[in-house]
Amino acid sequence: MTKFFLYDGDCSFCSRLALRLQSLVLNSEIQFHSFRNLSKRDLENIHPNLNSDVCVGNVQYIYGSQRYPGFFAVRKLSHSLKIYRYFSILLYLPFIPIFGMIAMNLLKKYKTNL
């Protein structure tokens, strides 16, 4: 099954997030790549809806034929993270996705302005 975590290598927040998640991931099948190092054809081969416009400033998790952007990528990947996998169910509580998307956008703005 295809498992890719794609991030924007030009976005410092995305790059740090990907590096941190890669250090915690338990599933060695998950491949971490900056989409900027992949060609347009490579992106389309990974998932038909992927292109540079979709990936700019955002993380994407491809699990089989499903694409999970932003917060949802982190939430889906959380099941494979050391320690965090035991708490990943909390990310599915009502309203958590809304707060998660807001938090990721605020962190991205704050971290990239440093």
N, C-alpha and C positions, 0 to 999 in steps of 0.2 A: 504494500500500500504506500502511496506517495505521501510523504510528510516533509514539508518545507516550511521553515520560518523565514520570511523575507522581511528585510528592513531597509530603510533609506540610509545608505552609508554616508551621505552628506549631512544628515540630521544627527547632531550629537546626542540628543535624547534617545532616538531610535537605536543608535549604535551602542550606547551604554546599556540600554534595556536588553538588547539582543545578546550582548556579551555576558551580562548578569544571568539571563535565562539559560544561556548555553552552559554556563558553569554549574547550574542547578539541575539540568535536565537528566533524567534517568534513562530515557529511551535513546539509544545510540543511532536509531534509524532516522531521527529528525535531523534534517540538514539545515544549517543556518547560512544564509547568503545575503549579501547586499544586492538588491535588485539592480544597482548601478553597474555591477560586474557581469550582468547577464544581458544577452541580446534580446531584441524584441521577440525573435522566434523562440528563444529559451523560455521567456515568460509565458508565451502562448502555449508551449508544450507542457509547462507546469500546470497551468489552468487557463482555459479559453477566455476568461474575463480579466486576466491580468495584463496590464500595460503600465508604462511609466507614470501616466497620469493618476492611476489608482494607487500606486505605490509611493508617490512622493510624500514625504513627511509622515508616513504611516507604516505600521507593521502589518503583515499579512501572514496568516497561518493556513497552509493548505494541507488538509487531511483527506486523503483520497480525492474525491471529486468536489469536496466542499471547500469554500473559501471563507475564512473568518478574518475580518478586518479589525484593527485597533484593539479596543478593550476585549472584544470577543475572541481575538487571537490569543491574548494572554489568558483569558478565562479557560479556553479549550486546552491550552498548553499546560495550565496549572495542574492538571491531573497527572502529569509526568514529571513534576518538580519535587526535589527532595523537600521534606518537611511540609511544604505548602500543599502537597496533594491531599493531606488530611483535612485541610480547611477549604479546599476548592469548592465544596458544596455551598459554602456561604456566598459565593459569587453568583449563585443562581436564585438567591432570595429576591422577592419583589423589590423593585426600584434600584437595586444594586447596579444593574447595567446603566441606568441613567447617571447615577453618581460616578460610576467607573469611567464612562465616556467623558464626563465633565472633568474629572480628576486627571485623566490622561491628557486632555487638551490643555488644561492649566499647567500641568507639569511640563509638557512639551514647550509651551510658550516661555515658562520661567527658566527652564534648563537651557534652552537654545539662546536666551538673551544674556546668559552669564559670560 
